[in-house]
Amino acid sequence: MSSIGMLISYENSKEGEEFLQFFHRENLGHDECVKAYDDKKIVKAYHGLKDVMKYEAPGILANMLAGLIPDLTNAKILDLAAGSGIIGKALYDRGFRNIDAHDGAAAMVDFCRTTGHYNGFHTCFVGNGDKLTMEDDTYDSIACSGATLRNHLPASAQSEIARVIKPGGFFVNAYRANLYETEVEYANEWREEAERLEKEGKWILYGVLKYPRFIKETAGRIDIYQIL
Ligand SMILES: C[S@@+](CC[C@H](N)C(=O)[O-])C[C@H]1O[C@@H](n2cnc3c(N)ncnc32)[C@H](O)[C@@H]1O
């Protein structure tokens, strides 16, 4: 698997796009995807891509959450599917000081331990029957970016996300705006499950922000759910 890491020279965004494509190609599956991320060289390669790929979502997501939360210093935030901690850094830079990191890949969580932006660390896959290890109502909000796509968070992860956020808290979730055209089956499952949770009275769709650049020239969206 580490051969994919060797492909990356960080010199141009085409290589970056190929690298990212590897993780959401058809038929990879959830287990193989997280296993592929669980490699020190891959973590380094992934982390190195943020500049060449012009990853703008983190700053926008952090600003969005800061606008929803009154006490940035004390609000307990989970960076879900944190990867190499890019979102944690954006949250920290925006003033948040009580952030936990979560990821299914231990190598990603280990990297997050080195950044100085997080207080707590959780390594577990979420979805398809696997639960987050945290108690109900643990977080004031959850931020997530770049994990709502095929092979990553299954639609069923959403009930776990809703479970660990306190009533009144928010789930802010950033992903590519074209998901509903490029990964239709996955996107529909994701939306149907979100709507089911809304009908069950677990959360409400508080708003959707669309913005021009998630990554490079690809537009992004942030779905905001408020827990009931
Ligand atoms: C593309 S990276 C995004 C990382 C980070 N949020 C960012 O914006 O840079 C996706 C991360 O999600 C993690 N991941 C994907 N599906 C997961 C799941 N179901 N449970 C836990 N972690 C998952 C992967 O291990 C990987 O580190």
PDBQT file of the ligand as one rigid body, heavy atoms in Angstrom, charges set to zero:
ROOT
HETATM    1  C1  LIG A 301      -9.848  12.652   3.529  1.00  0.00    +0.000 C 
HETATM    2  S1  LIG A 301      -9.404  12.411   5.214  1.00  0.00    +0.000 S 
HETATM    3  C2  LIG A 301     -10.016  13.934   5.906  1.00  0.00    +0.000 C 
HETATM    4  C3  LIG A 301      -9.254  14.285   7.152  1.00  0.00    +0.000 C 
HETATM    5  C4  LIG A 301      -9.560  15.656   7.755  1.00  0.00    +0.000 C 
HETATM    6  N1  LIG A 301     -10.908  15.740   8.262  1.00  0.00    +0.000 N 
HETATM    7  C5  LIG A 301      -9.274  16.788   6.821  1.00  0.00    +0.000 C 
HETATM    8  O1  LIG A 301     -10.194  17.539   6.482  1.00  0.00    +0.000 OA
HETATM    9  O2  LIG A 301      -8.123  16.922   6.408  1.00  0.00    +0.000 OA
HETATM   10  C6  LIG A 301     -10.579  11.252   5.798  1.00  0.00    +0.000 C 
HETATM   11  C7  LIG A 301     -10.263  10.654   7.169  1.00  0.00    +0.000 C 
HETATM   12  O3  LIG A 301     -11.449  10.042   7.641  1.00  0.00    +0.000 OA
HETATM   13  C8  LIG A 301     -11.127   8.834   8.294  1.00  0.00    +0.000 C 
HETATM   14  N2  LIG A 301     -12.322   8.001   8.208  1.00  0.00    +0.000 N 
HETATM   15  C9  LIG A 301     -12.998   7.718   7.087  1.00  0.00    +0.000 A 
HETATM   16  N3  LIG A 301     -14.087   6.986   7.366  1.00  0.00    +0.000 NA
HETATM   17  C10 LIG A 301     -14.090   6.792   8.711  1.00  0.00    +0.000 A 
HETATM   18  C11 LIG A 301     -14.982   6.132   9.602  1.00  0.00    +0.000 A 
HETATM   19  N4  LIG A 301     -16.091   5.537   9.156  1.00  0.00    +0.000 N 
HETATM   20  N5  LIG A 301     -14.685   6.131  10.917  1.00  0.00    +0.000 NA
HETATM   21  C12 LIG A 301     -13.560   6.754  11.366  1.00  0.00    +0.000 A 
HETATM   22  N6  LIG A 301     -12.694   7.412  10.565  1.00  0.00    +0.000 NA
HETATM   23  C13 LIG A 301     -12.963   7.440   9.245  1.00  0.00    +0.000 A 
HETATM   24  C14 LIG A 301      -9.924   8.293   7.546  1.00  0.00    +0.000 C 
HETATM   25  O4  LIG A 301      -9.177   7.391   8.312  1.00  0.00    +0.000 OA
HETATM   26  C15 LIG A 301      -9.189   9.578   7.180  1.00  0.00    +0.000 C 
HETATM   27  O5  LIG A 301      -8.217   9.895   8.125  1.00  0.00    +0.000 OA
ENDROOT
TORSDOF 0
